[in-house]
Structures are given as C-alpha cells and as structure tokens.
Amino acid sequence: MSHGRPLERVPELANGAHVLFTAGGTVYDYVVSQTMTISFRKPAEKAAQNAAVPGRPGVKATQAMLTISTCATPEDNAAGNYWRDSLGNPEHRINKIARLVATRPA
C-alpha cells in the first residue's frame, strides 16, 4: 500500500514497543529494538535496509526479524529536503527493526 498515510505513526514506535501481526491463525509478537533511517539515494544504505539482518548486509539471520519502513516525508520537508524520485517518494525512509519474541494462536 502506498500513499494515504497508512504508516504515518511508525516513527513514533519506541524501542520496546510490541507490534502484533496475525496471519494463518497465529499471532506474531515482535518487539522494536532499533530505528534505522536510510537514504534511497545511497545504495549502501538501501542494502543495509534490505539485508536479512537489517543494517548488516551479508550476515545470515539467526532469528526472525521484522522491518517496518515508511517514507520520511514530513521529516524531510521539515528539514527543507524536497527531493523526490520519479514516483514522488522522498529521499529518506524510517525503519523500525523488531525481533520476534512470541507466537500464539489467534
């Protein structure tokens, strides 16, 4: 999903916040452990965002992790950064990295 601000409050998630997803009859409980802001104009930062272990390209994951990424449009605008790509996306992304801590039946 894009546009319409479905993830506009993601930047407010603090370390320790729980993020719950339900899929296939199971509730997955993740806890936010870090924030990573990246520039879509820097290939190394994009690779860090997309890595199996966020921030550590080439490292093999040993636990279930989740990256929630949202555009930093208000933050970029407030800083005077009005650069946009061909689709209108701003330069920066705010990523919340979380680790799976529990599962339970839905």
N, C-alpha and C positions, 0 to 999 in steps of 0.2 A: 504494500500500500504506500502511496506517495501523496504528498500534499494533504491539506486538510488538518494538519497538526495532530495525528493520532499518537505521536510520541513526544509531544511538546514538554511533558513533565519529566522525561527521562533524566535531564540534567540535575533534577532535584534529588534523585536517588542517592542516599548517603551510603558509605561503607557500612555493612551490617544489615542493610535493608533486605528483606525477603522478597523474591519475585517468584510467583507461583504460575505454573502452566499446567493445563490439563490436556492430555492427549491420550487417545486409545484407552480410556478408563483409568488412567493413572495421573495423579497429581505430582508434579516435579517441583521441588522446593530448592531454589537457588539463593545464595547469599552474595550480595555485591561485595567485592573485595578491592576494587580499584576503578579509577577513572582514567581513560586514555583519550586525549584529544589529538587528532591527526589532521594533516592537510592532504586533500585529494590531489594537490599539485606536486606532491613529493612521493615518488614511487616507493622509497624505503618505508615511509610511514604507512602507506596503503598496505604494503606487505606485512608490516607489524600488526595491523588491524586484522588482516585476513589469516594470520597464522593459526595453526592448530592450538598453540599456546599463545594467546594474544600478547603481543609485544616481543615475542621470541621466535622469529621465523626460523624454520629448520628444526625446532625442538619438537619431539614427539609428545603428544598429550598422554598423561598417565591418569587423568581423572576427567570427568565430564565437566565441561565449562560452557558458558553462555556469553555471547557478546550481544548487547543491545546497542544499536547505533542509530543516532539521529543527527540530522543536519543542525549545524550551529548558526542558523540564520539570524536569530535575534542577537546572539553574541557577536557574530561578525559585523552585523550592521551597527551595533553599539560601539564597536572599535573602529568604525569608518571603513571597513573592508566590504565593498560592494561587488567584488569579483564574483562572477557566476560562470559555470560551464555552459555548454550548448543546450543543456536541458533545464537550465535555471537553478541548478544546485549551487549552494555557497561553497567556499573553499574548505571549511573545516567540518569535521564530524566529532561528536562527543560520544564516546563508547563507555558503557558500563560493563565491566567484566565481573562475572559471577561464577561461583562454584556450586555444583550440585551437592546438597547436604542431606537430602532425604527424598524418599518417594512414598506414596501411599495410594491406596485405591481411591478413585473419585467418588 
